[in-house]
Amino acid sequence: MSVALKNYACGQWIPGEENQLFHAISGEVIATAGSEKINLGEMMQYARSVGGPALRKLTFHERGRALRSLAQHLLANKDKYYALSAATGATKVDSWVDIEGGIGNLFSYASLRRQFPDKPYAYDGDFVSLSKGGTFGGHHLLVPKEGVAIHINAFNFPVWGMLEKIAVNLLAGVPAIVKPATITSYLTELVFQDIIHSGIFPEGSLQLVCGSARGILDHVTSQDVVTFTGSAETGKMLKKHSRIIDEAVPFNMEADSLNCCVLGPDVSPDMPEFDIFVKEVLREMTTKAGQKCTAVRRIMVPAHRLEEVKDSLTSKLAKTVVGDPSVEGVRMGALAGKEQVKEVLEKVEALSSEQSLVFGSLDRFEVVGADQHTGAFLPPMLFVNDAPKTKILCHELEAFGPVATLMPYADLAEAAELAKMGKGSLVCSMVTANDDMALDFTLAVGAYHGRVLILNASCAKESTGHGSPMPMLVHGGPGRAGGGEEMGGLRGVKHYLHRLAIQGSPTTLTKLTGVYQPGGHQFEGEKHLFRKHFEEMEIGETVFTHKRTITESDIVTFANVSWDHFYAHTDETALEGTLFTQRVAHGYFILSAAAGLFVDPGKGPVLLNYGLDDFRFTKPVYAGTTIWVKLTVKEKIEQETKGENDVPKGIVKFRVEVFDQTNETLAVGTILTMVKKR
C-alpha cells in the first residue's frame, strides 16, 4: 500500500501525489510524491524571516549541542530507517553507510563547536597591524549568511546526502531547504519527520521538498547558498541559471566522476598489496550496486599484470550474489529504480563499442530471492580496454552502476596521464608499498582530484576506503567533478559564513572579536586574576608584575635541574660565531621565571595549567637582565560539564608578555588555564 509523501513547508506538512515511487526489489508502488501544493518562494522567505533569525541567536556551541542531540535522537530510531532503506535496493552494509554514516556526520560537526567561540559569530585569523604606532589595525569576522542553503541531492544516499549537508549549514547558523531526489525521497522524508518532530532546532531551520523543485532558483539572492549533487549535465544547467549569475550566488557542485584506482608498478601477486587492490576494486564496484559518486570506474594496472588482475577480479566478481538483500548470502542489491537500469544499460552499450566485456551479461544473470524483471537488478560488469589512450570513451562516459573498465599502463607517468584523462575526479586511489612512488604519483595527479588515497598493508585494515569521504576532509573535485568542496571540517562551515574585514583600534577590535588584540587597552582589576572565577575575568584585564633580575646562578641551576646543557647555556668558550655574546638563559627558564612573577600561589579558582600556544623568544636574556611580565586575559572558552560530579569550569587563554628593564619584549605567547566557575 503506497503513502503520499509530505513536503514540509512554512511550518506545515503538505502531501503531494504527482509521481509514483517504486520498491527497487519488488517493483511495487510504495509511495507518491509531488510539490504541486507548495509555494517555493514562500518557503524561501519563511526560512529567511523565521529560521534564519532564530538560528543566528544561538551560539556555535548551542548549535553544536543541538546537532549532537539530533544525532542521538536519529540513532535511537535507526531501525526503522534500515527497514525502509531496503526498498532502495540497499544491502545492510549499503544502508549502514547511508544511515549511520550520515548520523556520524552530525556527531562530527557537533564536536567542531569547540573550535568556535561560544558566540553567534567568530573571528578568523590574527590581528594585522596597519600603522607604525600600533594604534590602528585589522582583523576578520565570520558572520552567518542571512539567506538559505538549498540542498539539491542525488538519489543514491537519501540519508547521508541530507545529513552531511545540513550538519554544516546548521552549525554555521543558516537555515536550509532540502530537495532529495524524488525516486528515493521516501527514506529522506521518514528521517526528516523525526528531525522536525524532535523540536531540537528552531522552526524554520529546515524545510523539505519531496517532489519537483523546479523554479526554486528563481527566488535566490546573494545571501543564499546552493549545493548540488548529481549528474554533471544537470549541475551545469542549474549553475547557468540567471539568478545564480546575477546575484553571484555561491554554487557548490559535486558531480559524478570517472574515479580511478591504480595498482602500483611495485606490486606483485605475492604481495599483500595485490589482494588489497583487488578487494578494494571489488568493494567499490558492488557497494550500493555501484551507485556512488566516488565508485571506481577506471582500473589501471601495469601492462604485465593485466591478465593476473583480470583473473583475480573476475573470480571474485563471480562469487558476488545479486538479489534481495534480506536473503542470506546476498552481497549486492538492486539499483534504485528501473530508470537507473535503463541509463546504465545505455552507457554499457556505448562503452561496448570500444572495449570488451569480460565479465557480466546484460540479460542473463541470476537474481536470488527476487524477480530480475520486476526489480531494478543488474550484475557486476567488467570491461577491458587494451588501448586506453586512443579508445577514450571510458574516460568520458560513466555508467552509474556496477560497471568498471580495466586498462593497462606502461609506466607511472602513463598511469598519471590516464588518470588525468578523466578531466577531474572526486577521488583517485593508488595501492603501492613504495612511498616514493606514492609521492611522485600524488604530485602528478593531485591537481585533477579532490582526494588521493594511498593504500598499503600498513593502513588497509583501518582504512575507510576509496569511496568514503570523511567529514573532516574536503569532498569534491575539479573539472568534471564539479569544482566544489563539501564538508572539510572548519572549511565546510565557512562556506556558510561571510568573511568580513574589520578595521579600527586594537581596543575596538578586542571588543568586536571578543579576543584581546595586541596593543589594546590593558587594565588591572581590584584583585589578582588567579583569585577570580571564570565568569569574573574580563577580556583585557591584566596583571602587571614586579621585577626580577636574572643571575648566572639561575642559568647554572636551571641547566642542572632540567639537564639541558646545550652549549649556549653552559659553555662561554663555544660562543664564537654564534648569535650570543655570553651565556644565555634558557627560554624555558624565562617562561618559568615569568610564571613565578605572575602566579598568585594561594589556592583559588585557577585549577591547572592546560597548555601553551605559539610561544616565541624574541631577544636573548643574559645574566644581569631584569624581567617583568604582563599577564592579560586574552580569550575565555566555555567548557561543558560531563556529569553531576564534574566541576563547572572554563578555559582562559592568557597573553604573556615578558619585558626587560628597557621595556623591550623578550618573549610573548599564550598560556591556557582551566578556571573554576562560581
N, C-alpha and C positions, 0 to 999 in steps of 0.2 A: 504494500500500500504506500503510495507516494504522499509526501507532505509538501506544502507550499513554503519554501524558504522565506525568511523575513529579512528585509533590509532594516537597518537601524538608522533613522534619520531624524534629526531635530528632536531627539528625546522620545521617539515613538518607534514601535515595531510595525513595519508595513510589509505585508506579504506581496509576492509577485508570482505570476504564472505564465510568463511568455515562453519559457524554454523547459523542455523535459530533460532531466538528468538521469543517466543510466548507471546501473551497477556494472562495474568493469568485468566481473566474473560471470554473472548470470545473464546480463543484458537486460534485466528488468528495469522499468522506470521506478526510481526511488524518490525523486523529488521534482518540483518545478521551481523555477526561479525567474524573476523579472524585476525590472525597475520602473515599470510604466507609471507607478503611482507616487513616485518621489520627485522632488524638485532639487536638482543638483546645485543650483545657485543658492537656494535657501540653506542647503546643508553647509556650503562653504561659509556663508555668512554666520550661521549658527556656531560653527567651530571658532570663527574669529571673535565673535562677540560673547560667547558663553564659555567655551572650553579654554580658549587661549588665556583670558584674564585669570581664570581660576588656577590654571597650571602655573602661570607666572608669579602668582602669590606664594607658591610653595618654593622652598629652597631645594637645592640639589640633593641635600641629604634626605629631605622629606619625600621627594620624588623617587629617590633611590630605594628608600624603605618601602614605598608603595609598590615598586617593581618586585622587590623581594616577597612581599605579601601576596602579590598576584601570582608569582611563580609557585609559591607554596600552595595556593588555592587550586591552580590548574593541575599541579602534580597530584593532589588528593583526588582529582576527578579523572585521571588519565585513562582508567579502564574503559570508560565509555567512548573515549576518543579512539582507542585501539580497535574497539568493536566496529566503529563506523569506518575507520581507515581501511579496513579490509575491502570495503566496497570500491576503493580506488584502485584495487589490484595489488596493493602492497602486502608483502610478507611482514611478519612480526619485526624482523630486523629493519626492513624499509620503514615501517611505522615508527620504530624507536628513533631512527634518525630524524624523522619529521616531527614527532611529538615531543619526545624528551630532549632532542637537540634544540628545538625551539624554546622549550621551557628553560633549558640550560642557558640560552642567550639572555633571558630575563635575569637569571641569577648573576650572570657575568656582569651585565651592565648595572645591576643593583650594587655590586661591590665597587664599581667605579665611583660611586658617590664620594668616597673617602678622598679621591683625588681632586675634588672640588671644594670650595668653601661652603659653609653652611649658610649660604645666601642664595637669592634667586638668580644672581648673575655671578660672573667670575672675572678674574683678571688673567691676562695672558702674557707670558714672558717677563722681562725685567724692566726696571726703570731705566730710562735713557736720559742722561744729562744733555741739555740743549743750550747751556750757557757756560761762560767761563767761570762765573762765580758760584755756580751750582744752585741758583735761585729759581731756575726755570727748567722744566724737563717734560718728558712724555712717557706714556705707557699705553697699554691696550686693555680695553674691557671686552668681555664676551657677554652679549645680551641675547635673550631668546628672540628669534624672529616672531613677528606679530601676525603671521599667516597660518597656513595649514600645510601639513605634509600629506600629499596624495600618493598613496602606495598602490601601484598597479602591478599585481603579482601574477606569476605563472601558475600553471595547473599542477606542477609536479610536486610541490611542497606546500600544501594548503595550510599547514600549521606553522612550520618553520618560517616559511616565506612571510607570514604576517608578523610573527613574534619577533624575529630578528630585526625587523624594521621599526616596529612601534617601540621596542625597548629603547632605541636610540633617541627618537623624537620626544618620547615622554620624559626621559631623563633630562633632555635639553629644555623642556617646558613648552613644547609645541604640540598642538592637537593634530589628529590625523583622521583622514578618511581612507578606509581600507577597501580596495577593489580587488578581490581574488578572482582568478579565472573561474568563469561560471561553471565549467564542467565538473570541478571538484569543490565547489563552494559550499556544498552541504556539510563538509567536515569543518571548514573555516567558520561557518555560521554556528555550529554546535559549540566550538570553543569560544567564539565571540559572545554567545549568550551568557556563558559562565563569567566572562570578563565583566559584562555590564551588570549582571545580577549581583556580582560581588560588591559593587559600590566602592571599590577601592580607589578608583580615580574619579575626579570630579566629572559631573555631567558635561557633555560636550567635548570631552577629551578624545573620544573615539566614536566614529560612525562607520557603518558598513553598507556597501552596495554589492548585492549578490548577482544582480542582472547586469545589463549593459550600463556603462558609464560614459557612453558617447555624449560629447558636449561638455564634459566637466572641465576641460581645459579652456573653454570659453570664459570661465569665471576666475582664472588665476590672476594673481597680482605679483609684484616684485617681492612681496614678503613670503610667498609660498615656496614650497619645495616639492618637486615631482620626482618620484623614483619609479623606475620601470624595470621589470624583469620579464624576459620573454624573447621572442624572435627578433633578430636584428632588423628585419624589414619593418615590422610593426613599430619598433622603437624609433627608427629613423623617421617614420611617418609622423609619430607624435612629437618628436623633437623639432620638427619643422613647423609646428603649429604657430600661427601668427602671434598669439598671446605669449607663448614661450619666448619668442624673439623680441617682440615689442616691449615686454615687461622685464626682460633679462632674468627670467625665472630659472633658478638652478634646476638642472635636469640630470639626474643620476641614472645612467642606463647600464644594466648588467645583462648582456645578450648571450645567447648560447654560442659556444665557440668550439673550434676544432682542436681540443686539447690533445696533447700527446704524452706518451710515456716512452722513455728511451732506455734501452739496455746499454750499459757502458761497454766500451771495447775491451775492458779488462776482465769482463765476467765470462766465465766458462761454466758448462753444465755441472761440474763437480763442486762449484762454489755455492754457499747458501744464498748469495745474491741472485742466482739464476732462478731458484724456486720463489724467492721473494718477488721477483719481476713477474713471473707467470701468475702467481696468486693475486698480485695487485691488479693486473690487467683483467683477469677473470672477474674479480670483485667489481671493478668499475664497469664492465660490460653488462653485468647481471643485476646489480643493485638497482632497485626501482625500475627494473626492466630496461635499464639504460637511459631512463628519462631523468637525467641530471644535467644541469648546465655545465658541470665540472667533469662529466664522464670522459673516459679515454676514447677518442675517436680514431687516433692515429698511433700505431705501434711501430716504433723504429728500432731496428736491431742491426748489429754488424752483418754484412752480407754473408759471411761464412757461418753465421749462426741461424740463418733464416729457417732452414728446414728443422733444426732442433727445436727452435721456439715454436714453430707451427705444429709440430708433432705433440709437444708437451701441452700446448694451449688447447688444441682440438681434443686431445684426450680428456682434459678436464672439463671442457665445454660439453662433451658427450655425457658426462655424469650429472649435468645440471638438469634437474627435474622441473618442468614447467607445468603450472596448473593452479588449482585453488589453494591459496596459502593456508587455509585451515586444515588441509590434508597433510598428514605427517609425511615428511620426506620431500615436500615441495620446496625448492630453493629459489624459484623465480616466479613471480606472479604475472598479472596481465598489465598491459598498458592502460592508461587512464580511460580510454574510450576508443570506439571504432574510428572516430575521425583521426586519432593519432596513428592507428594501424594503417589507415589509407595513406596518410602523409609519409610514413616511414617506408611503406612499400614503393611509393613513387620515387623516393630518393634511392632506394636499393636498386630499382630497375635502372635508374640513371647511372649509378656507380658501376653497375654490371657491364656497361658499355666499354669500360676501360680496364677493368680488373676482374680477377677470377674469384668466385665464391667457393671457398674451400671447406666451409662448414655452415650448415643450416640450410633449410629449404623454405621456399615461400609458401608452399601449400601442404607439404607432407611432414608433419611433426606431431608428436604425441603430447596430449594435454591430460594431466591427471586430475580427476575429480571434477571436471567441468567440460563443457562443450566448446570445441575450438571455434565454432562458427557463431555461437551466441555471445561468447565472451570476447574480450579485446586482446587476444593472445598472439604472440609472435615468438619464435625460437631465437636463441642467440645466433648471430650470423657473422662470420669472419671472412673478410676478403684478403687476398694477397695482391699487391701491386708490385710488379717486378721492375718498373721504371718510374718511380715516383717524381722524378724531376721533369718528365715530359708528359706523363699521364696524370694530370693535375686536378681532376675532379674531386679526388679525396681531400684536397686542400681547400676546396671551395664549397662542397655540398655536405651538409650534416643530416644524417638520418637520426632523428631524435628518439632512438630506441636502442635495443641490444645489438648494435652494429658497430664494427670497427674494422680498420684496414691495417694489415701487417705489411711493412715495407723494409727493404734493406738500405743500408748506407755504407759508404766506403771507408770513411774516417770520421773523426769527431767534428771536423769542420763541416762536412756534408750533413751530418746529423743536425747540427745547428741551423744549417741552411734550410733543411726540410722543415724543421720546427717552425722557423720564421715564415715559411710559405703559407701558414695558416692565417697570416695577416693580423695577428693579435689574438691572444687566448687568455682565458681565466687562469689556467694552471698548466704547467709542464712539470713532469717528474722524471728523474733520472735515477736509475739503480746502478750503483758503482761502489766498489771498495777502494777506489783511488780518489783521495780528496783533491789532488792536483787537477785531475780530470774534471772533478765536480766544479772547481773554481773556474777553470777555463770555459766549460760549457755554460755555467750560470752567467758569466760575463758576456758570452757570445749571444745568448738568447734573452737576457734579462729585460731589455727594453721592449720586448714583444709579449711579455707575460705579466700577469698580475701577481702570480705566486710561482715559485720554483721549489719543488720538494726533492730533496736528496735522500734516497733510501739506501741503507746498507744493513748488515747483520747486527750492528750495534744499536740501531734505533728502530728497526722494523717492528719489533714486538710491541713497543709502546706508541708507535706512530699512529696518528689519527688518519693517515691515508691520503692518497692523491685527491680524492673527491670531497674532502671535508674541510671547508673553510672554518676558521676559528674566530670567535667574536673579538678577540684582542688584536687580530691581524686584519689588514685590509683585504677585502674581497672585491674583485673587479678585474679589469684588464683593458689594455689599449686596443685601438683599431676595431676589428670585427667584434671583439668582446664588449664594446660599448663605450670605452673610455671612462668608466665610472669607478667609484670606490664606495663600498659599503662597510659597515662595522668598523674595525680598526681601532677599537678602544676609544681613547680620547679624540682621535682624529675623526671618528664617525660622529661623535656628539657635536663636534664643531661645525659639521655641515648644517646644523640647525641653529647655530648661534651666529650672530652678526659680530664681526670683529671691528671694534670702534677705537680709533686712535684718540687719546685724550691728552691735553697739554695743560700745564699750569705749574704752580709752585709745588715743591716736594710735599709741603704740608697739605695742600689741597688734594694732591694725588693720593696721599695717605688716606684721606677721608673717602675718596671715591673708590679706591681699591680695597680698603679695609686691611691694608698691609702697610707697615711703616716703610717709607721710601727714604733713601739716603739724603740727608740734608734737611729733612723735615723737622718740625718743632719737637723738641725733647723736653719733657718736664718731669720734675721729681715730686712724687707723692708724699703724703704725710708719714707713711711708714714704708719700710723696706719691702720690695716686691716679693721676697721669699716669705713674707708674713701675710700675704694676700691670697685669698681663694681665687679660683679661675674666673668667676664672674666679676670680681672686683678689679682685676687688671684692665688697664686701658691701653689701646694702641698708642705708641709714642711715649708711654711712661718709662722713665729712665732712672737707673741708679748710677750716680757719679761717685766713683770710689776714691779712697785715699791712695797714697802713692807708696811705691816700694822700689828700692834700689837693688839691682841685680849684682851679685858679687861673684868673684872667682870660686869661692867655696860652693855657691849654689850650683854652678856649672859642673864642678867635680862631683858633688854629691849626687846630682841627678844622673850623671853618667854611671855612677856606681849602683844606684838604685835601679835604674832602668836597664842596665847592661848595654846601653847604647854608647859605644866607644868609637863612634865614627871620628875620623882624624880631625875634622874641622872643630870638634868639641874638645879634643883631648891632646892634640899634638901641634904646638905652635911652630915646630920646625918644618912641618909639611905644608905650610900655607902659601909658599911662594908660587905665583902663577894662578892663584885661586881668586875668588871674589872677596875673600876675607883678609883683614889686616891683623887680626888677633883671634884668639879662641872665641868662637861664637856660641851663644846659649842655644840649647836645643829648642826648636819650635814648640815641641810638646811641653817643654818646661815653661815656656812663656804662656802657653794656654793654661797650664796648671796654676801658674802664679796668678794669672788673671782671675781664674776661678776662686783662688784664695782671697782675692780682693773683693769680688762681687758677691760671694756666697754669704748669706746670713746663717750661722752654724746651728742655731736652735731648731728644735723640732717644730714643723709648721705644715702648711698646706702643700708645699712642694714635696712630691713623693719620691721622684727619682729622675736621673738624667736619662733621656730617651735616645740621644744620638747627636751627631754633628753633621752639618751641611756646609759644603763649599767654604772650608776654611782656607785662608791664604795668609802667608807670612811675607810681608812686603818690604821689610828692612831688617838687616842683621842687628842683633842685640848683643852688645859686648858688656863685659863687667864694668860697672860704673853707671850703666844706663838706669834711669829712673822711669818706671812704668806706672800708668794708671789706666782705668777702664771706664767705658760707658756700656752699661747693660740696658738695652731698650726692648720693650715688648714689641715684637715685630708682627706677629700673627697669632690668632687663637683658633684652635680647631676642636670642635665638639667631639667627644667620644661617647659612644653608645654603651649603656650598661648591659652586661651579658648575663644577668640573673639577679636574684634578690640579694645575694651576698656580695655582688660586685660593688666596688666603691665608685660613686659618681665622680667623674673626672674629665679633664680635657688636656690636650697637648698645647703648650705655649712655646712658640718659637721666639727666642731672644736673639737680637742682633748684638754681637760682641765686638766692640772696637777697642783695641789696645793702642795706647799712645805713649810717646816718650816725653821727656821733660821739655822738648821744643814743640810739643803738640803735633809732631809728625806721626802718621799711622804706622804702627809696627805689624799689626795683624788685624784681620777682620773676618768674620764668619758668623754662622748661625748655630746655636745650640738648641736642642729640643728638650723640654722638661715635661713631665707628667704632673699635673697640678690638680689637687682635690677641689671639688665643688663644695659649696656650703652644706 
